[in-house]
Structure formats: C-alpha cells, structure tokens
Amino acid sequence: MVLGFEVSGTILEMGRLAHERTGYQMGEEVVVHNYPVCGGLAESCLAHYRVGRACFTLKRRGVSQFVYIYASDPFADTAVRLDVFRLMRRVSLKNAAAVTDDYFSALLAIGRRARIQRNECLLVNARHSHSALAVIDLATRVFGAKPIALCDDAKRAELCADLGATVIRRSGHCLPYKLKKIGGKEEVRVMIETEGGPCFRNAIKCLEYDGLVGVLGGARNKRSLDLSFMPANCTMFAVAAEHYKVADALVETMQHVLDYKSECAIRPRISAIFGLHRVNDAFNYHATVPSGKVLIDMKDRDRLTLCEP
C-alpha cells in the first residue's frame, strides 16, 4: 500500500518559472498524482510540473490541499513531466482524489492499450481491487462493453453487478462453459488481472490466440503472478500512471477521466473519510476491503464520515 500520492487541492503560491510554463493561477483547484514523491499525509506536500526541473508544493485544507509552485533549472533536460491537473470546478476535490490512479490506469488499459470495442466481452478479476471496479465502470458506461467479473464474495459480486458486470462466482474448471453461455465464446480477447493467485491461472486459459492481458493494481507486483503457465501467443502489459508522466498519454487520459466524472458518466465510490487523528481507524477500515476509496482529511482531524453501510 502506498499512501499520500492521490491529492486534490488549491494553488496557494507559484514560482515564476512554474507560472510561466503552466499558466496556472493562484486559487485554482487541481488534482495531483504525486507518485513517487507522495507526501500527501501532511500539512504541506511537494508536487511537480517539470520542463527540466520545476515543482509545486501543496498544503492541506480539508480533503484538499493548498498548492505552492516553484521552478528551477528549466534547461536541465527537455522532458515534460506533469503531475498536476486543473479541475476547473468540473469535479469536486474529494471525487478528483478518488479517480486519480484507479480510473487513469483502467482507462489507459482498456481504452488506449486494449482498444476495447462496443459489446465486446472482457474478463476482469474483481475479487478485491478498486482498479477492477474502475475497469468495470468504464467498460460499461463509457465503452459500452460487456465486462465479466470473477468474484467469490457475495457483497463484492453485488457491487460488480451494480456497476454493470456479469458476475461469475466460483468459476473453477467450468469457466469456459460459463463464458460461452454469457458471450457465445469460450475465450475473450482482453483480460484484466488485478490480483494474481489461483484465479489468474484458471482465467488465463480462457484467453484467445493473440489475446491481451492488462495487469493493474496489486498484480503489478511481480511476486503476485506466476507466469510459468502463460501461453506464448499472448501479450501482457502492466499499466502504472508514474510510467506515463513524460508522455502525452498522461495528460490526455487524465483529462478524459475528469471529463467523464463531470458528465456523470462514471461512478467512483468513496467509502469513508477519516480525519488525520483517526488514521489508524482508517487503516482498520481499509482492511475490511470497502467498495470505494478511503480518504484522509487533514483539516478536520477528528472527522469520521462513513459513506456506505
């Protein structure tokens, strides 16, 4: 678990070079994907907009933060690194923090990489990961695809179904038969793996020739996946926002995510908001595998808001 890299807030100060390069103004609301710097669980936090080296700093205000922006040595290299994105009041600060990583990775995987088609079936390991829920939400409501979720837990299965997925529980060796019953074929072109473990071993057998496996969430950890049984004729790719910060894909994809939320095309979930003084309670609550994000409020430090039963 990595803490403090999905941050939303308000720009408070800017250095001259950062202001010239970005055009951002003091008082603007922004969302920040602050990995690997992190630091969001603090009253002040460093974020980045770089052409060469230029940077921002943030200070917490509620579930948001103030942003201080500075810049130095802009000619150190020519790579453009962007961690900070305008909200322009399209999305609330708490919803912006909720979509930053999971929905970005999901949209990049099924949209830009897999190019999922309308009415196409895709297989999603949805046992625990929030990234899996983002994939289902986007696939159903944005792409008009037909996600098939692998999920054993009854509560999780109900959540996936509510987002529009067809749920297969206790799949085992009968998974190809169930897939054929749902989509007319025993195989799928695209599979999204977010967990690893025995489920991955069973699901990979249902990947068609030259199929794609998108690896998101906890499955990006190499220790989570046993690749010894992978078919030789498939393509596997891992998606992480931090690897796209010098590419146009980051800006384009993040803006699409924010637009989808502002148009109510997607439904990110926030399960609870805890004040900083309740951070241990937040950890305990997160261990119960809630359906949505758990946010930390740095201003109201004794806050406790539960958004789901």
N, C-alpha and C positions, 0 to 999 in steps of 0.2 A: 504494500500500500504506500503510495506517495502522496503526501499532504501539502496543501498550500500552493498548488500551481494553477488552479482554476479560480480566477479572481475577477470581480467586477467592481467598478468604482468611478470616481470623478477626478479629472485632472485638476491639480491644485497649482503646480508650478512647472515650468519648462525652461530648459536651457535654450540658448539662441539657436544652435545648430539643429537641435531636435525640432524646434518650432519651424525653422525654415524648411527642413526636409519633409516634415509630415503635414504641415498646415493645420495641425490640431490646435485647439484653443483651450485656454483655461476654463474650467467649468464643464467641459464636455464629458458625457458619460461614455465609458469604454469597458470592454471586456478584455482580459489578458490571459493568454495561455503561457504560463510563466515557467515551463519546464525547460531545462533542468535547474534554473535558478531557484524556483519555489519561493519560500519566504512569506506566503500569504497568511500564515497564522501569526501575525504580528501587527503592531500599530503602523509600522512603515515597511515598505516592501519595494525591492528593485525589480523593474521590468525593462524590456528592451525594444527599441526600434533602432536598427543599425544600418547605416551605409558606411562601411568601415566599422567604427565603434560609436554608437550613440545610444543613450539609455534613458529610461524613465524610472521614477521612484513612486511608490504608492503608500498611502496611509489609510488605515481602516476607518470607515464610517458605517456602522451597522453591518449589514452583509455586504456592503460596498467598501471601496477604499478611495482615498484621495490619491491622485497621481502626480508625482513630481517628475519632470522630464529634464534630462541633461544630455549633453553630447560632447564628444571629444575625438580627436584624431580621425576625421571622416575619410581620410585618404589611405587608411591602413590597408584596405582591400576594396574590391568592387562588389562584393556580395551584399545583397539586401536581405536583412533578417527582420521579420515583422512578428511581434508578439502581441501587439496592441491593436484593437479594432473598435471603430466607432459604433455606438449603439443608435445614436440619433433618435432616441426615445422610441425606437421601434419595439424594443423588448425591455421588460423590467430587469433590474440589476440581478435579482435572485434567479430569474429564468435564464439570463445570459450565463451565469455561473454554472447552471445545471446542464447546459448543452455544449459547453466549450470543447470537451475532449471526446465524450462518447459519441455525440452526433457528428462531429467532424470526422472521426475515424470511420464511422459507419457509412457516411455519405461518400467518402473517398473510396471505400472498399467496394460498395455495390454500384455506385454511380460512375466514378472516373475509371476504376480499375476493371470491375466485372461487367460494366455496362448492362445492367440487368434490364430486361425487357418487360413490357406490359403483359400481364397474365402468365409470366414465366414463374415456375416453381423454384424456390431455393431452399436449402436446408440450413437451419440455424440451431446450433447447440445453445439452448437458452436456460440452462439449469440455474445459473446464479448471476451471470454478468449483466451489468447495466448496458454494456455495449450491445449485447444481444437484443435487449428491448429497443434500443435505438435503431438497430437494423430492421426489426420488425415494423416499427412505427414508420420509418422512411419508405421501406419497401411497399407497404400497404397504401399509405396516404399520399405519397409523392410519386412513386413509380408505377403504382397500380399492379404490382407483382403479387405473387401468392407465396408468402413465407410459410414454411412448415417447421414448427418449433419442436425440438426434442426436449422434453421436460417431464420429470417424475413427480415433483412436488405439486400437490393439488392447488395450493394458493398461487404458485408460480404459473401453473398451467392456465388458471383462470385469468391471470393478468395478461399472459400472451394472447389468449383468445380475445380478450377485451381490446387489445391493440390490433386485432385483425388476422392473427395467425391461426392456421390449422395445427392443432397440438397432437403430437404422438407421444403417448406415455408408455414406459416400459417396452421400448422398441425391440431390443434383443435381436434375435436372428430373423424375425419376421418383418424387419424394417422395409426391405424391398417390396414385399407384398403390400404393406400399408401405403407406401409411396405410389404404387401403381393404382391402388384404389382411389387415391386422392387426385393424382395428376395424370393418370393414364400411362405412366412410365415408371420403371423400377429404378431409374437413375436421374440425377439432376446435374445440370451444368455447373452450378455455383453452390459452394458450401461455405458457411461462415462458422469458424471454430473459435470459441471464446473461453473454453475451459481446459481442454485436454483430458486425459484419462481414458477409461474404458469406452466411454461413449464415442470418442473420436475414432477408435479402432473399428467400431461397428459402422459408424456413419460413412467413413471413407470408402467403404465397399460399394456405396451407392453413388459414387461419382462417375460420371460418364467419361468416355475417352476424350482426352484433351480438356478435361474439366479444370476448374479453378477452385483453390482453397484459400480463402481470406482469413488471416489469423489476427484476431483482435483481443483486447483485454488481457486477462491473465495468461492466455495461451501464448502470448508473445515471449514469455519466459521459456527458454529452451528446455529447461528441466521439466516443463509441463507436458511436452509432446514426445511420444515415441514414434520416430519417423522410420523405423526399420521395416514397417509393413506398407509404406507409401507406394502406390503404383508409380511406375516410371513414366507414364504418359500423362501426368497432370502437372499443373503449375501452382506452386504455393507462394503466397506473398504475405508479408506482415505489414500492417499499417500503424504508424505512430506519428502524431502531429509534429513532434520535435524533429523528425527527419525531413519535413517539408518546409522548414522555415526560411529556406533560401530559394524557394520555388514559387512561381505564380499560383500554383495549385492551392497553396495555403490561403491566400487572400480570397481567391475566387470561391473556394469551398466554404470558408468560414462565413463569407457574405451570404452565400446561398442558405446556410443553416439559419442565420439570423433572419433572413427574409422569410423562410418557411415558418419560423416561430411567430413573426409579426403578422403573418397571414393566417395564423392558427392552423396551418397545415400539419404541424407535428404537435405532439403532446408530451413534452418532457415532464417527468414526475419529480416532485420534491417531497420526501417523506417526513423530514423533520428539520428544524432549525434550533441549534443549541448555542447558548452564549459561551464565551471562552471559559468561564469558570465551570462550565458543565462539560468540558471537553472529554473527560473520562466517561461520562454518561453517553456522549456521542459515540465513542468507540464501542461501548457495550451494545448500544442500539444498532450500530452498523453490523455488528457480529450476528445479528438476527436475520441478516440478508433482507433488508427492506426493499420495497419495489422501486424506490426512487433515490435521489441524491440526499445526502445529509450535509447541511450547510452549517458553518460556524459564524456566529455574529460577534464581531469584535467590539461593538459599541455597547449594546445591551448585554452585558457579560453574564447575567443570570437568566437570560431568555430560555424558554422552553416552549416550542411550538411544534406540536405533532400534527402533521397534515394528513395522516391516514390512520385508520383504527388499528 
